[in-house]
Amino acid sequence: MNDPHVVKITYQLKTVLDDVFQDTDSFKFENDSFKLYFEEQKLIVEMIDHYDNVAAARKTIDIFLRSWEINDALIVGRREFWFEFDYAELIDRNPAPPGSPNILKMTASSINVFVEGEQIVKSRKNLPQPPVIFQASPDVESLWHRYQGYLIEREPLLSMAYFCLTLVENIMGGRKNASKNFKISQSVFNNIGRLTSNRGTEKNARKIHKESTKTLLNSVEVIWIEKAVKLMIQRVGEMKSICSLSMITMDDLPPLGE
């Protein structure tokens, strides 16, 4: 091709249950770079920006779609949908005369797809809108990977939560800077650190030391930690718009009951 241009990229919508998001015909989304709509349960990404190869176009689109998946999972508590690359269409904007533009279709035959563990969810009719400011950065991916590992019982809650806490702190060079730059109060960080360091038995504690209580988390504390970790992940994904966001405080979390 003399002047290749990616016209469309098609993804298969995958859901945990067959009856989730059946009503996709009315879904429409558009920004300055692309348009989204569905045809026969497949997501069509119609490119506005110019890309001369599929890999470059997918780098942009895949981050957008991954942000969409993770953002919704953080809201509802479980991942309910994801997208798998199907094929892409390219045209030659400067074909050799006298023919019309050539269309090249590239499929996903060599694409490796990672499918996370299934979860039980309730049916939802409408697909949620993509997030406005949340972006699945590499740090968000790391945090979500560990949280997802906890959801599918691959990792204990305490070790997962402590990892997420320390990663968020290390991004900004310490707890104080993380509190300031991510707009998460230090009391939230302090309570995550306290619970993950002092609770748990020999079977599930993150560590055992002289201040360890060797007691299990109660149900209130479990819910509190889950919510706090999800808020941290959400805030890391919102970093580019941090100036417009308010501080996350203990009031944004369930009562800890202490």
BALOBA-1460 file (C-alpha; in Angstrom, 3 decimals):
// residues 258
<rec num="1" residu="m" x="0.000" y="0.000" z="0.000"/>
<rec num="2" residu="n" x="1.226" y="3.494" z="-0.871"/>
<rec num="3" residu="d" x="-0.727" y="5.343" z="1.825"/>
<rec num="4" residu="p" x="-2.348" y="2.895" z="4.286"/>
<rec num="5" residu="h" x="-5.009" y="4.134" z="6.671"/>
<rec num="6" residu="v" x="-6.779" y="2.167" z="9.428"/>
<rec num="7" residu="v" x="-10.504" y="2.661" z="8.831"/>
<rec num="8" residu="k" x="-12.101" y="0.391" z="11.414"/>
<rec num="9" residu="i" x="-11.126" y="-1.946" z="14.209"/>
<rec num="10" residu="t" x="-13.623" y="-4.557" z="15.349"/>
<rec num="11" residu="y" x="-13.689" y="-6.156" z="18.792"/>
<rec num="12" residu="q" x="-15.811" y="-8.945" z="20.189"/>
<rec num="13" residu="l" x="-17.732" y="-8.030" z="23.312"/>
<rec num="14" residu="k" x="-17.198" y="-10.733" z="25.930"/>
<rec num="15" residu="t" x="-19.356" y="-10.995" z="29.027"/>
<rec num="16" residu="v" x="-19.450" y="-13.226" z="32.078"/>
<rec num="17" residu="l" x="-23.072" y="-14.175" z="31.412"/>
<rec num="18" residu="d" x="-24.751" y="-14.613" z="28.033"/>
<rec num="19" residu="d" x="-27.656" y="-12.323" z="28.945"/>
<rec num="20" residu="v" x="-25.503" y="-9.383" z="30.044"/>
<rec num="21" residu="f" x="-25.611" y="-6.295" z="27.797"/>
<rec num="22" residu="q" x="-27.846" y="-7.691" z="25.078"/>
<rec num="23" residu="d" x="-29.246" y="-4.235" z="24.302"/>
<rec num="24" residu="t" x="-26.203" y="-2.718" z="22.597"/>
<rec num="25" residu="d" x="-27.909" y="-1.427" z="19.431"/>
<rec num="26" residu="s" x="-28.544" y="1.993" z="20.927"/>
<rec num="27" residu="f" x="-25.000" y="2.452" z="22.229"/>
<rec num="28" residu="k" x="-23.096" y="5.342" z="20.654"/>
<rec num="29" residu="f" x="-19.908" y="7.087" z="21.709"/>
<rec num="30" residu="e" x="-17.669" y="9.577" z="19.951"/>
<rec num="31" residu="n" x="-14.619" y="11.670" z="20.810"/>
<rec num="32" residu="d" x="-12.082" y="13.549" z="18.724"/>
<rec num="33" residu="s" x="-10.201" y="10.366" z="17.785"/>
<rec num="34" residu="f" x="-12.807" y="7.683" z="17.013"/>
<rec num="35" residu="k" x="-16.465" y="6.636" z="17.031"/>
<rec num="36" residu="l" x="-17.881" y="3.566" z="18.772"/>
<rec num="37" residu="y" x="-21.007" y="1.608" z="17.925"/>
<rec num="38" residu="f" x="-22.162" y="-2.014" z="17.843"/>
<rec num="39" residu="e" x="-23.100" y="-4.360" z="15.051"/>
<rec num="40" residu="e" x="-24.289" y="-7.855" z="15.998"/>
<rec num="41" residu="q" x="-22.721" y="-7.690" z="19.446"/>
<rec num="42" residu="k" x="-19.387" y="-6.590" z="18.004"/>
<rec num="43" residu="l" x="-17.860" y="-3.248" z="18.882"/>
<rec num="44" residu="i" x="-16.917" y="-1.209" z="15.827"/>
<rec num="45" residu="v" x="-14.255" y="1.441" z="16.310"/>
<rec num="46" residu="e" x="-14.391" y="3.851" z="13.385"/>
<rec num="47" residu="m" x="-11.167" y="5.816" z="13.283"/>
<rec num="48" residu="i" x="-11.104" y="9.596" z="12.941"/>
<rec num="49" residu="d" x="-7.395" y="10.026" z="13.629"/>
<rec num="50" residu="h" x="-5.016" y="8.728" z="10.991"/>
<rec num="51" residu="y" x="-2.976" y="5.596" z="11.691"/>
<rec num="52" residu="d" x="-0.982" y="3.858" z="9.000"/>
<rec num="53" residu="n" x="-0.698" y="0.550" z="10.865"/>
<rec num="54" residu="v" x="-2.935" y="-1.544" z="13.086"/>
<rec num="55" residu="a" x="-0.475" y="-1.844" z="15.976"/>
<rec num="56" residu="a" x="-0.305" y="1.927" z="16.460"/>
<rec num="57" residu="a" x="-4.077" y="2.306" z="16.259"/>
<rec num="58" residu="r" x="-4.671" y="-0.546" z="18.676"/>
<rec num="59" residu="k" x="-2.247" y="0.911" z="21.208"/>
<rec num="60" residu="t" x="-4.587" y="3.876" z="21.588"/>
<rec num="61" residu="i" x="-7.844" y="1.946" z="21.394"/>
<rec num="62" residu="d" x="-6.800" y="-0.906" z="23.662"/>
<rec num="63" residu="i" x="-5.887" y="1.497" z="26.484"/>
<rec num="64" residu="f" x="-9.271" y="3.175" z="26.096"/>
<rec num="65" residu="l" x="-11.132" y="-0.133" z="26.173"/>
<rec num="66" residu="r" x="-9.095" y="-1.443" z="29.092"/>
<rec num="67" residu="s" x="-9.868" y="1.745" z="31.020"/>
<rec num="68" residu="w" x="-13.544" y="1.169" z="30.304"/>
<rec num="69" residu="e" x="-13.401" y="-2.423" z="31.577"/>
<rec num="70" residu="i" x="-11.483" y="-1.652" z="34.780"/>
<rec num="71" residu="n" x="-13.450" y="1.476" z="35.623"/>
<rec num="72" residu="d" x="-16.738" y="-0.405" z="35.481"/>
<rec num="73" residu="a" x="-15.270" y="-3.318" z="37.446"/>
<rec num="74" residu="l" x="-14.225" y="-0.929" z="40.215"/>
<rec num="75" residu="i" x="-17.747" y="0.511" z="40.336"/>
<rec num="76" residu="v" x="-19.681" y="-2.768" z="40.411"/>
<rec num="77" residu="g" x="-17.028" y="-4.760" z="42.268"/>
<rec num="78" residu="r" x="-16.380" y="-7.423" z="39.610"/>
<rec num="79" residu="r" x="-15.336" y="-7.486" z="35.977"/>
<rec num="80" residu="e" x="-18.429" y="-8.098" z="33.870"/>
<rec num="81" residu="f" x="-17.212" y="-7.431" z="30.335"/>
<rec num="82" residu="w" x="-14.100" y="-7.130" z="28.220"/>
<rec num="83" residu="f" x="-13.163" y="-6.793" z="24.570"/>
<rec num="84" residu="e" x="-11.147" y="-9.091" z="22.327"/>
<rec num="85" residu="f" x="-9.616" y="-7.896" z="19.066"/>
<rec num="86" residu="d" x="-11.344" y="-9.430" z="16.047"/>
<rec num="87" residu="y" x="-10.066" y="-7.719" z="12.911"/>
<rec num="88" residu="a" x="-9.047" y="-4.388" z="11.418"/>
<rec num="89" residu="e" x="-9.709" y="-2.823" z="8.016"/>
<rec num="90" residu="l" x="-7.192" y="-0.675" z="6.162"/>
<rec num="91" residu="i" x="-7.507" y="1.216" z="2.899"/>
<rec num="92" residu="d" x="-4.934" y="2.664" z="0.539"/>
<rec num="93" residu="r" x="-5.585" y="6.398" z="0.318"/>
<rec num="94" residu="n" x="-3.288" y="6.659" z="-2.668"/>
<rec num="95" residu="p" x="-3.811" y="3.494" z="-4.722"/>
<rec num="96" residu="a" x="-2.034" y="2.806" z="-7.941"/>
<rec num="97" residu="p" x="-4.335" y="3.832" z="-10.839"/>
<rec num="98" residu="p" x="-6.714" y="2.927" z="-12.236"/>
<rec num="99" residu="g" x="-8.190" y="0.839" z="-9.397"/>
<rec num="100" residu="s" x="-10.332" y="1.952" z="-6.445"/>
<rec num="101" residu="p" x="-8.913" y="2.005" z="-2.883"/>
<rec num="102" residu="n" x="-7.786" y="-1.415" z="-1.767"/>
<rec num="103" residu="i" x="-9.196" y="-2.742" z="1.498"/>
<rec num="104" residu="l" x="-7.007" y="-4.983" z="3.634"/>
<rec num="105" residu="k" x="-8.549" y="-6.995" z="6.454"/>
<rec num="106" residu="m" x="-6.277" y="-8.093" z="9.297"/>
<rec num="107" residu="t" x="-7.636" y="-10.734" z="11.691"/>
<rec num="108" residu="a" x="-6.780" y="-11.785" z="15.228"/>
<rec num="109" residu="s" x="-5.517" y="-15.252" z="14.308"/>
<rec num="110" residu="s" x="-2.167" y="-14.657" z="15.987"/>
<rec num="111" residu="i" x="-3.421" y="-12.622" z="18.947"/>
<rec num="112" residu="n" x="-3.062" y="-14.112" z="22.430"/>
<rec num="113" residu="v" x="-5.986" y="-13.155" z="24.651"/>
<rec num="114" residu="f" x="-5.856" y="-13.230" z="28.442"/>
<rec num="115" residu="v" x="-9.163" y="-14.159" z="30.006"/>
<rec num="116" residu="e" x="-9.494" y="-13.624" z="33.747"/>
<rec num="117" residu="g" x="-11.483" y="-15.843" z="36.053"/>
<rec num="118" residu="e" x="-15.261" y="-15.802" z="35.784"/>
<rec num="119" residu="q" x="-17.452" y="-14.222" z="38.416"/>
<rec num="120" residu="i" x="-21.135" y="-14.452" z="39.230"/>
<rec num="121" residu="v" x="-22.983" y="-11.268" z="38.220"/>
<rec num="122" residu="k" x="-26.527" y="-10.099" z="37.743"/>
<rec num="123" residu="s" x="-27.860" y="-9.335" z="34.289"/>
<rec num="124" residu="r" x="-27.468" y="-5.741" z="33.114"/>
<rec num="125" residu="k" x="-29.362" y="-4.498" z="30.087"/>
<rec num="126" residu="n" x="-27.307" y="-1.479" z="29.075"/>
<rec num="127" residu="l" x="-23.573" y="-1.243" z="28.620"/>
<rec num="128" residu="p" x="-22.129" y="1.559" z="30.787"/>
<rec num="129" residu="q" x="-20.647" y="4.606" z="29.131"/>
<rec num="130" residu="p" x="-16.832" y="4.761" z="28.908"/>
<rec num="131" residu="p" x="-15.133" y="6.779" z="31.655"/>
<rec num="132" residu="v" x="-14.321" y="10.422" z="31.041"/>
<rec num="133" residu="i" x="-11.117" y="10.812" z="33.080"/>
<rec num="134" residu="f" x="-10.108" y="7.317" z="34.214"/>
<rec num="135" residu="q" x="-7.169" y="5.773" z="32.327"/>
<rec num="136" residu="a" x="-5.656" y="2.326" z="32.710"/>
<rec num="137" residu="s" x="-2.015" y="3.321" z="33.163"/>
<rec num="138" residu="p" x="0.658" y="0.669" z="33.856"/>
<rec num="139" residu="d" x="0.307" y="1.415" z="37.589"/>
<rec num="140" residu="v" x="-3.460" y="0.931" z="37.379"/>
<rec num="141" residu="e" x="-2.906" y="-2.362" z="35.571"/>
<rec num="142" residu="s" x="-0.569" y="-3.532" z="38.361"/>
<rec num="143" residu="l" x="-3.027" y="-2.549" z="41.074"/>
<rec num="144" residu="w" x="-6.001" y="-4.090" z="39.283"/>
<rec num="145" residu="h" x="-4.080" y="-7.308" z="38.613"/>
<rec num="146" residu="r" x="-3.509" y="-7.768" z="42.334"/>
<rec num="147" residu="y" x="-7.080" y="-6.845" z="43.259"/>
<rec num="148" residu="q" x="-8.437" y="-9.222" z="40.631"/>
<rec num="149" residu="g" x="-6.176" y="-11.907" z="42.078"/>
<rec num="150" residu="y" x="-7.865" y="-11.392" z="45.427"/>
<rec num="151" residu="l" x="-11.339" y="-11.582" z="43.859"/>
<rec num="152" residu="i" x="-10.638" y="-14.978" z="42.331"/>
<rec num="153" residu="e" x="-9.037" y="-16.176" z="45.588"/>
<rec num="154" residu="r" x="-5.541" y="-16.287" z="44.177"/>
<rec num="155" residu="e" x="-4.196" y="-13.972" z="46.894"/>
<rec num="156" residu="p" x="-5.194" y="-13.087" z="50.483"/>
<rec num="157" residu="l" x="-6.851" y="-9.733" z="51.102"/>
<rec num="158" residu="l" x="-4.165" y="-8.474" z="53.476"/>
<rec num="159" residu="s" x="-1.173" y="-9.047" z="51.193"/>
<rec num="160" residu="m" x="-3.054" y="-7.624" z="48.198"/>
<rec num="161" residu="a" x="-4.095" y="-4.492" z="50.066"/>
<rec num="162" residu="y" x="-0.614" y="-3.914" z="51.469"/>
<rec num="163" residu="f" x="0.931" y="-4.228" z="48.012"/>
<rec num="164" residu="c" x="-1.540" y="-1.688" z="46.623"/>
<rec num="165" residu="l" x="-0.853" y="0.693" z="49.508"/>
<rec num="166" residu="t" x="2.921" y="0.547" z="49.091"/>
<rec num="167" residu="l" x="2.756" y="0.868" z="45.308"/>
<rec num="168" residu="v" x="0.587" y="3.997" z="45.556"/>
<rec num="169" residu="e" x="2.959" y="5.446" z="48.140"/>
<rec num="170" residu="n" x="6.064" y="4.577" z="46.136"/>
<rec num="171" residu="i" x="4.699" y="6.247" z="42.997"/>
<rec num="172" residu="m" x="4.969" y="9.576" z="44.827"/>
<rec num="173" residu="g" x="7.955" y="8.791" z="47.026"/>
<rec num="174" residu="g" x="6.186" y="8.229" z="50.332"/>
<rec num="175" residu="r" x="2.873" y="8.373" z="52.160"/>
<rec num="176" residu="k" x="2.847" y="12.124" z="52.733"/>
<rec num="177" residu="n" x="3.470" y="12.946" z="49.068"/>
<rec num="178" residu="a" x="1.008" y="10.281" z="47.949"/>
<rec num="179" residu="s" x="-1.663" y="11.817" z="50.167"/>
<rec num="180" residu="k" x="-1.020" y="15.271" z="48.734"/>
<rec num="181" residu="n" x="-0.703" y="14.329" z="45.071"/>
<rec num="182" residu="f" x="-3.458" y="11.703" z="44.873"/>
<rec num="183" residu="k" x="-5.740" y="13.645" z="47.239"/>
<rec num="184" residu="i" x="-6.256" y="10.715" z="49.589"/>
<rec num="185" residu="s" x="-6.178" y="11.605" z="53.275"/>
<rec num="186" residu="q" x="-3.358" y="10.126" z="55.337"/>
<rec num="187" residu="s" x="-5.929" y="8.666" z="57.725"/>
<rec num="188" residu="v" x="-7.117" y="6.387" z="54.922"/>
<rec num="189" residu="f" x="-3.548" y="5.284" z="54.213"/>
<rec num="190" residu="n" x="-2.828" y="4.873" z="57.937"/>
<rec num="191" residu="n" x="-5.828" y="2.620" z="58.484"/>
<rec num="192" residu="i" x="-4.962" y="0.438" z="55.504"/>
<rec num="193" residu="g" x="-1.405" y="0.143" z="56.828"/>
<rec num="194" residu="r" x="-2.556" y="-0.635" z="60.355"/>
<rec num="195" residu="l" x="-5.056" y="-3.305" z="59.352"/>
<rec num="196" residu="t" x="-2.789" y="-5.008" z="56.840"/>
<rec num="197" residu="s" x="0.137" y="-5.055" z="59.268"/>
<rec num="198" residu="n" x="-1.560" y="-6.130" z="62.493"/>
<rec num="199" residu="r" x="-4.455" y="-8.387" z="61.519"/>
<rec num="200" residu="g" x="-4.580" y="-11.962" z="60.351"/>
<rec num="201" residu="t" x="-3.560" y="-15.355" z="61.677"/>
<rec num="202" residu="e" x="-0.580" y="-17.505" z="60.818"/>
<rec num="203" residu="k" x="-2.518" y="-18.726" z="57.769"/>
<rec num="204" residu="n" x="-3.399" y="-15.411" z="56.143"/>
<rec num="205" residu="a" x="-1.508" y="-12.561" z="57.822"/>
<rec num="206" residu="r" x="0.826" y="-10.466" z="55.722"/>
<rec num="207" residu="k" x="3.426" y="-10.770" z="58.472"/>
<rec num="208" residu="i" x="3.695" y="-11.742" z="62.125"/>
<rec num="209" residu="h" x="5.447" y="-9.410" z="64.592"/>
<rec num="210" residu="k" x="5.169" y="-8.414" z="68.243"/>
<rec num="211" residu="e" x="2.222" y="-6.085" z="67.602"/>
<rec num="212" residu="s" x="0.280" y="-8.636" z="65.568"/>
<rec num="213" residu="t" x="-3.152" y="-9.321" z="67.014"/>
<rec num="214" residu="k" x="-3.376" y="-12.746" z="65.337"/>
<rec num="215" residu="t" x="-7.073" y="-12.126" z="64.852"/>
<rec num="216" residu="l" x="-9.074" y="-12.283" z="61.643"/>
<rec num="217" residu="l" x="-10.549" y="-9.221" z="60.048"/>
<rec num="218" residu="n" x="-14.221" y="-8.833" z="60.836"/>
<rec num="219" residu="s" x="-16.783" y="-8.393" z="58.071"/>
<rec num="220" residu="v" x="-16.845" y="-4.609" z="58.456"/>
<rec num="221" residu="e" x="-13.063" y="-4.388" z="58.100"/>
<rec num="222" residu="v" x="-13.066" y="-6.634" z="55.028"/>
<rec num="223" residu="i" x="-15.627" y="-4.414" z="53.293"/>
<rec num="224" residu="w" x="-13.709" y="-1.304" z="54.354"/>
<rec num="225" residu="i" x="-10.394" y="-2.529" z="52.942"/>
<rec num="226" residu="e" x="-11.989" y="-3.635" z="49.667"/>
<rec num="227" residu="k" x="-13.592" y="-0.225" z="49.223"/>
<rec num="228" residu="a" x="-10.400" y="1.624" z="50.179"/>
<rec num="229" residu="v" x="-8.307" y="-0.332" z="47.679"/>
<rec num="230" residu="k" x="-10.810" y="0.299" z="44.886"/>
<rec num="231" residu="l" x="-10.782" y="4.018" z="45.667"/>
<rec num="232" residu="m" x="-6.979" y="4.037" z="45.506"/>
<rec num="233" residu="i" x="-6.984" y="2.320" z="42.124"/>
<rec num="234" residu="q" x="-9.649" y="4.707" z="40.863"/>
<rec num="235" residu="r" x="-7.675" y="7.725" z="42.003"/>
<rec num="236" residu="v" x="-4.441" y="6.533" z="40.360"/>
<rec num="237" residu="g" x="-6.393" y="6.187" z="37.106"/>
<rec num="238" residu="e" x="-7.724" y="9.719" z="37.509"/>
<rec num="239" residu="m" x="-4.302" y="11.268" z="38.073"/>
<rec num="240" residu="k" x="-4.351" y="13.426" z="34.934"/>
<rec num="241" residu="s" x="-7.438" y="15.227" z="36.225"/>
<rec num="242" residu="i" x="-6.412" y="15.366" z="39.882"/>
<rec num="243" residu="c" x="-6.726" y="19.160" z="40.127"/>
<rec num="244" residu="s" x="-10.483" y="18.968" z="39.619"/>
<rec num="245" residu="l" x="-11.034" y="16.215" z="42.189"/>
<rec num="246" residu="s" x="-11.810" y="16.468" z="45.884"/>
<rec num="247" residu="m" x="-9.897" y="14.784" z="48.701"/>
<rec num="248" residu="i" x="-10.862" y="11.195" z="49.526"/>
<rec num="249" residu="t" x="-11.386" y="10.996" z="53.275"/>
<rec num="250" residu="m" x="-12.677" y="8.487" z="55.821"/>
<rec num="251" residu="d" x="-16.171" y="9.892" z="55.166"/>
<rec num="252" residu="d" x="-16.027" y="8.386" z="51.678"/>
<rec num="253" residu="l" x="-15.652" y="4.912" z="53.182"/>
<rec num="254" residu="p" x="-17.977" y="2.756" z="55.303"/>
<rec num="255" residu="p" x="-17.723" y="3.324" z="59.062"/>
<rec num="256" residu="l" x="-14.866" y="1.255" z="60.444"/>
<rec num="257" residu="g" x="-16.665" y="0.681" z="63.704"/>
<rec num="258" residu="e" x="-13.867" y="1.521" z="66.094"/>
